[in-house]
Amino acid sequence: MEPAGPASHGGVATARRPVPQRPATETGRLAGLDGLRALAIVAVVVFHLDPGWLSGGFLGVDVFFVVSGFLITTLLLRERAATGGVDLPAFWRRRARRLLPALAVVVPSAVLLARLAEGDLLVGVGRQVLGAATFTSNWLEIAAGSDYFAATSPALLANLWSLAVEEQFYLLWPLALLALTALVARPAHRAAVVAGLAAASAVLMALRFDPEYPTRVYYGTDTHAAPLMVGAALALAFAGPSRAGTRTAAWARHRRTVGLLGALTLVTLFVVADERSPLTFRGGVLLAALATAAVLLVVVERPGRLRALLELPAARWLGTRSYGIYLWHWPVVLVVGRDLPVTPGGGHYVATRLWAALVTIALADLTYRFVETPVRRLGPVGAFAALARRMRTGGTRRARVVWGVVAAVVVAVPVVLVTAPERTRTEATLAAQEAELAAREAAALARPASASSPSASPTPSVTASPAAATVDWTMPKSGEIDAFGDSMLVGASDAVRYWYPKVRIDARSNRRWSQAPALVRARGEGLRRAVLLAFGTNFGTDAKAIRRTLDVIGPDRMVVVVTVHGRYARAETDNEQLREVVRGRDNVVVADWDAALKDTEGMLQSDDIHPSVKGAHLYTRTVQRAFVALAERRTGQPAPVKAVRVP
């Protein structure tokens, strides 16, 4: 996100007539705002390093939105008060000068680094670069069905969606604000109108929220405009005679309380919010915006402890570089993750995350010093001229090296974009495995039906269980296992069949728990005595659907349910919920795939989700151990298993 602010926007338009002196909080850099931006960027970066560390850190984007709405509106109101109007072309030029230079460095750099580290990161990169160039990333990604919260297929430039939203705001809001100030005379009424727009956007987000695809309301400018409008409404109210109510005795008494509650609410949301929770999108985003507005108002209105905290040198340093940090951090996290693949959970993983953070900060600082600051001070032409002079004074050899690198980048980036893969190797592998499973299923259905064939069994509305007197709780053989699941089971299917040659697997990508009851019921009386269930990778745990599935299976079959694993915030809570659902069912045991991966390397494919060839055998071994535990628990006897030689 861009660290919007007067100091970073090229300043306010030059006054055409003398302007009365304003308080210090109204001129120059607004104290405390760099610290607020620092808090926001730390939250966002920590969330992207590992969502489990700060599950609501993505709400840091909404802090940026509120700050941008407030500062942009403040700048426009000041220019209108000083000159009687707003020079829109000059405003848009300042925005382009602020945003484009760093973006022009980060995008091609990210593309080339991704090509060197892992070609899979370039899937869809042409669309992403187009979105970056036209500030339409959010809408292009919505049209493509991209999922911001899906860890299975991360996009290299996914973070630019919010920059697109802000740019659309910069383009449209000055026109809307001029119309508003022309039609509505009183500042309080103007603020009320804009607050109404914020409420309307929040309501639209709540109504259009789809728990299976929250990205639409998160990316949409229409559904995610509330924080920007909250900031704009605060600026309009603060510009009025009452200074947003800060001239009252009540404000003087409760000012510190307001600031403290706002800060605590914001931090609490960072910790407890979840990207799949309906509460996040049905009030959580708006609450984060209002909490930010409360902190912002307290900080801007007058000096105090909260402002002093946000003015600490470290906070100001991070805040002034927050735009560069935001641009760099996500591509760096992906590239480092592919270059140093480590399964989440161990010390090595934490070290790679810290390394990604350090690289991000270093690149952002370089961009701030040598790209953003020169262009802001000298303008694009002046900065280029200064660079040319430096090259001349630095010698011919240095100039040749610099211009050679620039030429190489100009040639290489289009080549990389044209040759970018259409899908990842993981997607190609899963597609091939899924096709093989479908072919096996079709071949089985094509065989002549016989009374002894499980596939020829009737399909009653409720699966019948074996008679209780004949229940066999010993370790199941491969011909006694039915497996149902999503892409995780697809990815492990080769190893599962290697360990259990006669297992029957019904797995497809993008399946969810809500489909499991029907899949199991379709087996009818032919459902085997041991069942493996592996769902939840993309759509999370569904307690009601799991209970329905287990009820359909009945209490007299052996059931193993596999935990999910992923670098996303809900993985831990999903697994806790899974254990809670199966607790008390004597015929069900959990295979803890997530725990099996701790402190391992090379067990996952490049997406850090699906098992590699080696990982698929660990997956199957984990399932086997779960069946062993269940058999020993029910029979009270050791459950010997045949040793499997892993290829």
C-alpha positions in Angstrom: 0.0 0.0 0.0 1.1 3.5 -0.6 2.0 5.5 2.5 -0.2 8.4 1.5 0.6 11.7 3.2 1.3 15.3 2.5 5.0 14.8 2.5 4.7 11.9 0.0 2.2 13.5 -2.3 4.3 16.4 -3.6 2.7 18.8 -1.2 -0.4 21.0 -1.5 -0.9 23.2 -4.5 0.6 26.6 -4.3 -1.8 29.2 -2.9 -2.9 32.1 -5.2 -3.7 34.3 -2.2 -2.4 34.5 1.3 -3.6 31.6 3.5 -4.1 32.1 7.3 -1.7 30.3 9.5 -3.0 26.9 10.7 -2.1 24.9 13.7 1.0 22.6 13.4 -1.2 19.6 13.0 -2.7 21.0 9.8 0.5 22.0 7.9 3.3 19.9 6.6 3.7 16.3 7.8 1.0 15.1 10.1 2.7 13.8 13.2 2.0 10.2 14.1 0.8 9.1 10.7 4.1 7.4 9.7 3.8 5.3 12.9 0.2 4.3 12.0 1.4 3.3 8.5 4.3 1.3 10.2 1.7 -0.6 12.3 -0.3 -1.4 9.2 2.6 -2.6 7.1 4.0 -4.8 10.0 0.5 -6.4 10.3 0.3 -7.1 6.5 3.8 -8.5 6.2 3.5 -10.7 9.3 0.2 -12.1 7.8 1.9 -12.9 4.5 5.0 -14.4 6.1 2.7 -16.9 7.9 -1.1 -16.3 8.4 -1.0 -18.4 11.5 1.2 -15.8 13.2 -1.3 -13.0 12.8 -4.5 -14.2 11.3 -6.1 -10.8 10.9 -3.0 -9.0 9.7 -4.6 -8.5 6.2 -6.8 -5.8 7.9 -3.6 -3.6 7.9 -4.6 -2.8 4.3 -7.8 -1.1 5.7 -5.6 1.0 8.0 -3.9 2.3 4.8 -7.2 2.9 3.2 -8.4 5.0 6.1 -5.2 7.0 6.1 -5.4 7.6 2.4 -9.0 8.6 2.5 -8.3 11.1 5.2 -5.1 12.6 3.7 -6.2 12.9 0.1 -9.5 14.5 1.2 -7.6 16.9 3.4 -5.2 17.9 0.6 -8.1 18.5 -1.8 -10.1 20.5 0.7 -7.0 22.7 1.5 -6.3 23.3 -2.2 -10.0 24.3 -2.8 -9.9 26.6 0.3 -6.7 28.2 -0.8 -7.3 28.6 -4.6 -11.1 28.3 -5.0 -10.7 25.0 -7.0 -8.6 21.9 -7.5 -6.1 21.5 -10.3 -7.1 17.9 -11.2 -4.3 17.3 -13.8 -1.7 18.4 -11.3 -3.2 16.2 -8.6 -3.2 13.2 -10.9 0.4 13.9 -12.0 1.5 14.0 -8.4 -0.2 10.7 -7.8 1.5 9.1 -10.8 4.9 10.6 -9.8 4.5 9.1 -6.4 3.3 5.6 -7.4 4.8 4.8 -10.8 8.6 5.0 -10.3 8.8 2.3 -7.5 6.2 0.2 -9.3 8.2 0.4 -12.5 11.2 -1.1 -10.6 9.4 -3.7 -8.5 7.2 -5.3 -11.2 10.0 -6.3 -13.7 12.3 -7.2 -10.9 9.7 -9.5 -9.4 9.1 -11.1 -12.8 12.7 -11.8 -13.4 13.4 -13.0 -9.9 10.5 -15.4 -10.1 11.7 -16.8 -13.4 15.1 -17.5 -11.8 13.6 -19.1 -8.6 10.5 -21.0 -9.8 8.7 -20.8 -13.1 5.4 -21.8 -11.4 5.3 -18.4 -9.9 4.7 -16.9 -13.3 1.4 -18.5 -14.0 -1.1 -15.7 -14.8 1.7 -13.1 -14.7 0.7 -11.5 -18.0 -2.7 -10.6 -16.6 -1.1 -9.4 -13.3 1.4 -7.1 -15.1 -1.5 -5.7 -17.2 -3.4 -5.0 -14.0 -0.3 -3.3 -12.5 0.1 -1.1 -15.5 -3.6 -0.1 -15.7 -4.4 -0.2 -12.0 -7.2 -2.7 -12.6 -5.6 -5.6 -10.8 -8.5 -6.2 -8.5 -11.1 -6.5 -11.2 -8.9 -8.6 -13.5 -8.3 -11.0 -10.7 -12.0 -11.2 -9.8 -12.7 -11.9 -13.5 -10.1 -14.7 -13.5 -11.5 -16.2 -10.3 -8.3 -15.7 -8.3 -8.5 -16.3 -4.6 -6.5 -13.9 -2.4 -6.8 -16.2 0.6 -5.9 -19.5 -1.2 -2.4 -20.7 -0.4 -2.6 -23.4 -3.1 -2.0 -21.0 -6.0 -0.4 -17.7 -4.9 -0.1 -15.0 -7.5 3.2 -13.2 -7.8 1.7 -9.7 -7.8 -1.4 -10.5 -5.7 -0.7 -7.6 -3.4 -1.2 -5.0 -6.1 -5.0 -5.4 -5.8 -5.1 -2.8 -3.1 -3.0 -0.4 -5.1 -5.6 -0.7 -7.9 -8.4 0.2 -5.4 -6.5 3.3 -4.2 -5.7 4.4 -7.7 -9.4 4.1 -8.7 -10.1 6.2 -5.6 -7.6 8.8 -6.6 -9.2 9.0 -10.1 -12.8 9.3 -9.0 -12.9 10.8 -5.6 -11.7 14.3 -6.5 -14.5 14.6 -9.0 -17.0 13.3 -6.4 -15.7 15.6 -3.7 -15.9 18.7 -5.9 -19.5 17.8 -6.7 -20.3 17.2 -3.1 -18.8 20.5 -1.9 -20.7 22.3 -4.7 -24.1 20.7 -3.8 -23.8 20.5 0.0 -22.8 23.6 1.9 -22.4 22.5 5.5 -19.3 20.4 6.4 -21.2 18.3 8.8 -23.7 17.4 6.1 -20.9 16.6 3.7 -19.3 14.3 6.3 -22.7 12.6 6.8 -23.1 11.9 3.1 -19.7 10.3 2.9 -20.3 8.3 6.0 -23.5 7.1 4.4 -21.4 5.9 1.4 -19.1 4.0 3.8 -22.1 2.3 5.4 -23.5 1.4 2.0 -20.3 -0.2 0.9 -20.1 -2.1 4.2 -23.6 -3.4 3.7 -22.8 -4.4 0.2 -19.8 -6.3 1.4 -22.0 -8.1 4.0 -24.7 -8.9 1.5 -22.4 -10.2 -1.3 -20.1 -12.1 1.0 -19.7 -15.7 -0.1 -17.8 -17.8 2.4 -16.5 -20.0 -0.4 -15.1 -17.1 -2.4 -14.6 -14.1 -0.1 -12.1 -12.6 -2.6 -15.0 -10.9 -4.6 -16.0 -8.6 -1.7 -12.4 -8.2 -0.6 -11.1 -7.1 -4.0 -14.1 -5.2 -5.2 -13.8 -1.4 -5.1 -17.6 -1.2 -4.6 -17.6 -3.6 -1.6 -14.3 -2.5 -0.1 -14.7 1.3 -0.3 -15.9 1.7 3.3 -12.4 2.3 4.9 -11.6 4.9 2.2 -14.9 6.6 2.8 -14.5 6.5 6.6 -11.2 8.4 6.2 -12.7 10.9 3.8 -15.7 11.5 6.2 -13.3 12.1 9.0 -11.4 14.6 6.9 -14.6 16.5 6.0 -15.7 16.5 9.7 -12.3 17.6 10.9 -12.3 20.5 8.4 -15.5 21.8 9.8 -15.9 24.3 12.7 -16.4 21.6 15.3 -13.2 19.8 14.2 -15.0 16.5 14.2 -16.3 17.2 17.7 -12.9 17.8 19.2 -13.8 21.2 20.5 -16.2 19.9 23.1 -15.7 19.3 26.8 -16.7 15.6 26.4 -13.9 15.1 23.9 -11.4 16.6 26.3 -12.5 14.2 29.0 -12.6 11.0 26.9 -9.9 11.7 24.3 -7.4 9.3 25.8 -10.1 6.6 26.2 -11.1 6.9 22.6 -7.5 6.5 21.4 -6.9 3.6 23.7 -10.1 1.8 22.7 -9.3 2.4 19.0 -5.8 1.0 19.3 -6.9 -2.0 21.4 -9.7 -2.8 18.9 -7.4 -2.6 16.0 -4.7 -4.8 17.5 -7.4 -7.3 18.7 -8.8 -7.5 15.2 -5.3 -8.2 13.8 -5.0 -11.1 16.3 -8.5 -12.7 16.1 -9.9 -11.9 12.7 -10.0 -14.7 10.1 -10.2 -14.5 6.3 -12.9 -17.2 6.2 -15.1 -15.9 9.0 -18.3 -14.2 8.0 -17.8 -11.8 10.9 -14.7 -10.4 9.2 -16.7 -9.3 6.1 -20.0 -8.6 7.9 -18.7 -5.8 10.2 -15.1 -6.7 10.9 -13.6 -4.6 8.1 -15.8 -1.6 9.0 -14.9 -2.0 12.7 -11.2 -1.9 11.7 -11.8 1.2 9.7 -13.6 2.9 12.6 -10.9 1.9 15.1 -8.3 3.4 12.8 -10.3 6.6 12.4 -10.5 6.9 16.2 -6.7 6.5 16.5 -6.1 8.9 13.6 -8.3 11.6 15.1 -6.6 11.4 18.5 -3.2 11.5 16.9 -3.9 14.4 14.6 -5.9 16.5 17.0 -3.1 17.3 19.5 0.1 15.8 21.0 -0.2 13.0 23.4 1.2 9.6 24.5 -0.3 7.8 21.5 1.2 10.2 19.1 4.6 10.0 20.9 4.5 6.3 20.5 3.8 6.5 16.8 6.5 9.1 16.4 9.3 6.8 17.6 12.2 6.9 15.1 11.8 3.2 14.2 8.1 3.7 13.5 8.7 6.8 11.4 11.5 5.0 9.4 9.2 2.0 8.6 6.3 4.3 7.8 8.1 6.4 5.3 9.2 3.2 3.5 5.8 1.4 3.8 4.9 1.8 0.2 8.1 0.1 -1.0 7.8 -2.6 1.7 4.3 -3.3 0.6 5.3 -3.6 -3.1 8.3 -5.8 -2.4 7.2 -8.1 0.4 4.9 -10.5 -1.3 7.1 -11.3 -4.4 10.1 -11.7 -2.0 8.1 -14.0 0.3 7.2 -16.2 -2.7 10.7 -16.2 -4.2 12.4 -17.0 -0.9 9.8 -19.7 -0.2 10.6 -21.4 -3.5 14.4 -20.9 -3.2 14.5 -22.1 0.4 11.6 -24.6 0.7 11.1 -25.5 4.3 7.9 -27.0 5.8 6.2 -24.6 8.2 6.6 -25.3 11.9 10.4 -25.6 12.6 13.2 -23.2 13.4 14.5 -23.3 9.8 11.1 -22.2 8.6 11.2 -19.2 11.0 14.7 -18.4 9.7 13.5 -18.3 6.1 10.6 -16.0 7.0 12.9 -13.6 8.8 15.3 -13.7 5.9 12.4 -12.7 3.6 11.5 -9.8 5.9 15.1 -8.6 6.0 15.4 -8.8 2.2 12.1 -6.9 1.8 13.2 -4.1 4.1 16.6 -3.7 2.4 15.0 -3.6 -1.1 12.4 -1.1 0.1 15.1 1.1 1.6 17.1 1.1 -1.6 13.9 1.9 -3.6 13.1 4.7 -1.2 16.5 6.3 -1.4 17.4 5.9 -5.1 14.0 5.9 -6.8 11.1 7.4 -4.8 13.0 10.3 -3.1 14.8 11.5 -6.3 11.6 11.5 -8.3 9.6 13.1 -5.6 12.2 15.9 -5.2 13.3 16.4 -8.8 10.4 15.0 -10.8 10.8 12.2 -13.4 12.8 14.3 -15.9 15.0 15.8 -13.2 15.7 12.5 -11.6 16.6 10.9 -14.9 18.9 13.9 -15.7 20.6 13.5 -12.3 21.1 9.8 -13.0 22.7 10.6 -16.4 25.0 13.1 -14.8 26.0 10.6 -12.2 26.7 8.0 -14.9 28.9 10.5 -16.8 30.9 11.3 -13.7 31.2 7.7 -12.7 33.0 6.7 -15.9 32.2 5.0 -19.1 32.5 1.5 -17.7 29.9 2.1 -15.0 27.6 3.7 -17.5 27.9 0.8 -19.8 27.1 -1.7 -17.0 24.0 0.3 -15.9 22.6 0.8 -19.4 23.4 -2.8 -20.3 21.4 -4.1 -17.3 18.5 -1.8 -18.2 18.6 -3.1 -21.8 18.7 -6.7 -20.7 15.7 -6.1 -18.4 13.8 -4.5 -21.2 14.4 -7.5 -23.5 14.1 -10.2 -20.9 10.8 -9.2 -19.2 8.7 -9.5 -22.4 10.3 -12.8 -23.2 9.5 -14.1 -19.7 5.9 -12.8 -20.0 5.4 -14.5 -23.4 6.9 -17.8 -22.3 5.2 -17.9 -18.8 3.5 -21.3 -18.1 -0.3 -21.5 -18.2 -0.5 -23.7 -15.1 1.9 -24.8 -12.4 3.7 -28.1 -12.4 1.6 -29.0 -9.3 -1.6 -28.3 -11.3 -0.4 -30.4 -14.2 0.6 -33.3 -12.0 -2.8 -33.2 -10.1 -4.6 -33.0 -13.5 -2.8 -36.1 -14.7 -3.4 -38.0 -11.5 -7.0 -37.0 -11.5 -7.4 -38.2 -15.1 -5.9 -41.5 -14.2 -8.3 -41.9 -11.2 -11.2 -41.1 -13.5 -10.1 -43.7 -16.0 -9.8 -46.3 -13.4 -13.2 -45.5 -12.1 -14.7 -45.7 -15.6 -13.0 -49.0 -16.3 -14.4 -50.4 -13.0 -17.9 -49.3 -14.0 -17.5 -50.9 -17.4 -16.7 -54.4 -16.1 -19.6 -56.9 -16.1 -21.6 -56.5 -12.9 -21.7 -59.4 -10.5 -23.3 -60.1 -7.2 -19.9 -60.1 -5.5 -18.7 -56.8 -7.1 -18.9 -53.9 -4.7 -19.5 -51.5 -7.6 -22.6 -53.4 -8.6 -24.2 -53.0 -5.2 -27.5 -51.1 -5.0 -27.5 -47.4 -4.0 -29.9 -47.0 -1.2 -30.6 -43.6 0.3 -28.8 -44.5 3.5 -25.8 -46.7 3.6 -26.3 -50.0 5.4 -23.7 -51.0 8.0 -22.5 -54.6 8.5 -24.2 -56.5 11.3 -22.7 -55.6 14.6 -22.0 -59.2 15.4 -19.8 -59.5 12.3 -17.9 -56.3 12.7 -14.2 -56.8 12.0 -11.9 -54.3 13.7 -8.6 -55.8 12.6 -6.2 -54.0 10.4 -7.9 -53.6 7.0 -6.4 -55.0 3.8 -6.1 -52.9 0.7 -9.3 -54.4 -0.9 -11.2 -53.4 2.2 -10.6 -49.6 2.0 -12.6 -46.9 0.3 -11.0 -43.5 0.1 -12.8 -40.1 -0.6 -11.1 -36.7 -0.8 -10.0 -33.6 -2.6 -6.8 -32.6 -4.3 -4.6 -33.7 -1.4 -5.8 -37.3 -1.9 -5.4 -36.9 -5.6 -1.8 -35.8 -5.0 -1.1 -38.8 -2.7 -3.0 -41.3 -4.8 0.0 -43.0 -6.5 1.6 -43.7 -3.1 -1.8 -44.8 -1.6 -2.2 -47.3 -4.4 1.4 -48.4 -4.0 0.8 -49.2 -0.3 -2.7 -50.5 -0.9 -3.0 -51.8 -4.5 -6.7 -52.7 -4.2 -7.8 -49.5 -2.5 -10.8 -47.7 -4.2 -10.1 -44.0 -4.5 -12.8 -41.3 -5.3 -10.9 -38.0 -5.3 -11.3 -34.7 -7.2 -9.7 -31.3 -6.9 -11.7 -28.5 -5.2 -14.0 -30.8 -3.4 -15.4 -29.8 0.0 -16.8 -31.5 3.0 -20.4 -30.7 2.0 -20.0 -33.1 -0.9 -18.8 -36.0 1.3 -22.1 -37.4 2.6 -23.4 -37.9 -1.0 -20.2 -39.5 -2.1 -20.3 -42.0 0.7 -24.0 -42.6 0.3 -23.5 -43.4 -3.4 -21.5 -46.5 -2.4 -24.6 -48.0 -0.9 -24.2 -51.4 0.7 -20.9 -51.8 -1.2 -19.1 -49.4 1.0 -16.1 -51.2 2.4 -15.4 -51.7 6.1 -12.6 -49.1 6.2 -13.1 -45.6 5.0 -10.5 -42.8 4.5 -11.8 -39.2 4.4 -9.5 -36.3 3.3 -11.3 -33.0 2.6 -10.9 -29.4 3.7 -7.8 -28.2 1.7 -9.6 -25.3 -0.1 -12.8 -24.7 1.8 -12.0 -25.6 5.4 -13.7 -27.8 8.0 -17.5 -28.1 7.9 -18.5 -29.6 11.2 -22.1 -30.3 10.1 -21.0 -32.0 6.9 -18.5 -34.2 8.8 -21.1 -35.3 11.3 -23.5 -36.2 8.4 -20.8 -38.1 6.6 -19.9 -40.1 9.7 -23.6 -40.8 10.4 -24.0 -42.1 6.9 -21.0 -44.4 7.3 -22.3 -45.6 10.6 -20.6 -46.8 13.8 -19.5 -50.2 12.6 -16.9 -49.3 10.0 -13.3 -48.1 10.6 -12.9 -44.5 9.6 -9.7 -42.4 9.3 -10.0 -38.6 8.9 -7.0 -36.7 7.7 -6.0 -33.2 9.0 -5.3 -30.4 6.6 -2.0 -28.7 6.2 -1.3 -25.3 4.7 0.3 -21.9 5.3 -2.9 -20.2 6.0 -4.5 -19.0 9.2 -7.4 -21.4 9.4 -5.3 -24.6 9.3 -4.9 -24.9 13.0 -8.5 -24.0 13.9 -9.8 -26.4 11.1 -7.8 -29.2 12.7 -9.0 -28.4 16.2 -12.6 -28.4 14.9 -12.0 -31.7 13.1 -10.8 -33.4 16.3 -13.7 -32.0 18.3 -16.2 -33.4 15.7 -14.8 -36.9 15.8 -14.3 -37.0 19.6 -16.4 -39.6 21.2 -16.8 -41.8 18.1 -15.1 -45.1 18.9 -14.8 -46.1 15.2 -13.1 -42.9 14.0 -9.5 -41.8 14.4 -7.6 -38.7 13.1 -4.5 -39.1 10.9 -2.4 -36.0 11.7 -0.8 -35.2 8.4 -0.2 -31.6 9.6 1.9 -32.9 12.6 3.7 -35.4 10.4 5.2 -32.6 8.3 6.8 -30.7 11.1 10.6 -30.4 10.8 10.6 -32.2 7.5 12.0 -31.0 4.1 11.1 -32.0 0.6 7.7 -33.4 1.5 5.7 -30.8 -0.4 5.4 -29.7 -4.0 6.3 -26.1 -5.0 2.9 -24.8 -3.8 3.8 -25.8 -0.2 0.5 -27.6 0.1 0.3 -30.8 -1.9 2.6 -33.8 -1.2 5.7 -34.4 -3.3 6.5 -38.0 -4.4 8.4 -38.4 -1.2 5.7 -36.6 0.8 2.9 -38.8 -0.7 4.6 -41.9 1.0 4.7 -40.0 4.3 1.0 -39.1 3.8 0.2 -42.8 3.3 2.3 -43.9 6.2 0.5 -41.4 8.4 -2.9 -42.9 7.3 -1.6 -46.5 7.9 -0.5 -45.5 11.4 -4.0 -44.1 12.1 -5.6 -47.4 11.0 -3.1 -49.3 13.2 -4.0 -47.1 16.2 -7.8 -47.6 15.6 -7.4 -51.4 15.2 -5.4 -51.7 18.4 -7.8 -49.5 20.3 -10.8 -51.6 19.2 -9.3 -55.1 19.4 -6.9 -54.6 22.3 -4.3 -56.5 20.3 -1.2 -55.4 18.4 -2.0 -54.8 14.7 0.9 -56.1 12.7 1.5 -54.5 9.2 3.5 -55.7 6.3 6.6 -53.6 5.8 6.5 -51.4 2.7 9.7 -50.6 0.8 9.4 -47.0 -0.3 10.9 -46.5 -3.8 
